[in-house]
Amino acid sequence: MLLDDDSDIAEMYRLGLQAAGFRVSLFAEPSDFLAAVAREVPDIAVLDWRLPGKSGVDVLEELRQNPRTSQLPVFFLSNFLGDQNGAIDRAFELGALAWLRKSLTAPDALAQRLKQAIGPTRYGRRETDRA
């Protein structure tokens, strides 16, 4: 599942991830993303930092508070330079696996990193992979 309020960027990553074999659900609103995750926990989540109404770390905090999603692998994909206010540190404290810059991360590179995070045994089931 990918949470990004920029629909053009989100669509670009969706297409790239699908080309790599992922099934991708896109969300622009944190509340819609959290509701979807409550219904079905994905294999991995990709969060933007700047979102309507809350930050990506706020969303990650909510995920970590729920026993069903407390171990969900999460990547941040953002152009926000969070190193200036401790945002990146906070994301990693909450268990984020990566903080990737959109401007430096092509969709195929993101797909490769997600495959590595999910692991070969889980990624081998292409029909069930969900980002």
C-alpha positions in Angstrom: 0.0 0.0 0.0 1.3 3.4 -1.0 0.2 6.6 0.8 1.0 9.8 -1.1 -1.3 12.8 -1.7 0.4 13.7 -5.0 -1.7 11.6 -7.4 0.8 11.9 -10.4 3.7 10.7 -8.3 1.7 7.9 -6.7 0.5 6.8 -10.1 4.1 6.7 -11.5 5.2 4.5 -8.6 2.1 2.3 -8.9 2.9 1.6 -12.5 6.5 0.9 -11.8 5.7 -1.4 -8.9 3.1 -3.3 -10.9 5.6 -3.8 -13.7 7.8 -5.4 -11.1 5.0 -7.8 -10.0 3.4 -6.0 -7.1 -0.3 -5.5 -6.5 -0.5 -1.9 -5.4 -3.2 0.0 -3.6 -2.9 3.8 -3.6 -4.2 6.2 -1.0 -4.1 10.0 -0.8 -5.6 10.4 2.7 -4.2 9.0 5.9 -7.6 8.0 7.2 -8.4 6.0 4.1 -5.0 4.3 4.3 -5.5 3.4 7.9 -9.0 2.1 7.3 -7.8 -0.1 4.4 -4.9 -1.5 6.6 -7.4 -2.3 9.3 -9.3 -4.5 6.8 -6.3 -6.1 5.2 -2.7 -5.8 6.3 -0.4 -5.5 3.3 3.1 -7.1 3.0 4.7 -3.7 3.1 3.7 0.0 3.2 5.2 3.0 1.6 4.5 6.4 3.2 5.1 10.0 2.2 6.0 12.4 4.9 3.8 15.4 4.1 0.2 14.3 4.1 -3.2 16.1 4.6 -3.9 16.5 8.3 -0.9 14.5 9.6 2.6 13.4 8.9 3.8 10.0 7.7 5.3 9.5 11.1 1.9 10.1 12.7 0.6 7.3 10.5 3.5 5.1 11.4 2.8 5.7 15.1 -0.8 4.6 14.7 0.4 1.5 12.8 2.8 0.6 15.6 0.1 0.9 18.3 -2.1 -1.7 16.6 -1.0 -5.3 17.4 -2.0 -6.4 13.8 0.3 -3.8 12.2 3.0 -3.3 14.8 5.5 -5.2 12.7 4.4 -4.1 9.3 7.4 -3.2 7.2 7.3 0.5 6.3 9.4 2.6 3.9 9.3 6.4 3.7 9.4 7.9 0.2 9.6 11.6 0.4 11.4 14.7 -0.8 11.0 16.2 2.7 14.4 16.8 4.3 13.4 15.5 7.7 17.0 15.5 9.0 16.6 19.1 10.0 13.9 18.5 12.5 14.5 14.9 13.6 11.8 13.4 11.5 14.0 10.8 9.9 15.3 9.8 13.3 11.8 9.5 14.6 10.8 7.3 11.7 13.7 4.9 12.3 12.9 4.9 16.1 9.5 3.6 15.1 10.9 0.9 12.9 10.9 2.3 9.4 13.2 0.3 7.2 14.2 3.1 4.8 13.9 6.8 4.1 14.2 7.2 0.3 14.2 10.5 -1.6 11.6 10.6 -4.4 13.8 12.7 -6.5 16.6 10.1 -6.3 14.5 6.9 -6.3 13.1 5.6 -9.6 10.1 3.2 -9.4 12.2 0.2 -10.4 14.7 1.0 -7.7 11.9 1.2 -5.1 10.6 -2.1 -6.3 14.0 -3.7 -5.9 14.3 -2.3 -2.3 10.8 -3.5 -1.4 11.6 -7.0 -2.8 14.7 -7.1 -0.6 12.7 -6.0 2.5 9.9 -8.5 1.9 12.5 -11.3 1.4 12.8 -14.0 -1.3 10.4 -16.5 0.2 7.6 -14.0 0.6 8.2 -12.2 -2.7 8.2 -15.5 -4.6 4.4 -15.5 -4.3 3.9 -12.8 -6.9 0.1 -13.2 -7.0 -0.1 -12.4 -3.3 2.4 -9.6 -2.9 0.8 -6.4 -1.8 2.4 -3.0 -1.6 
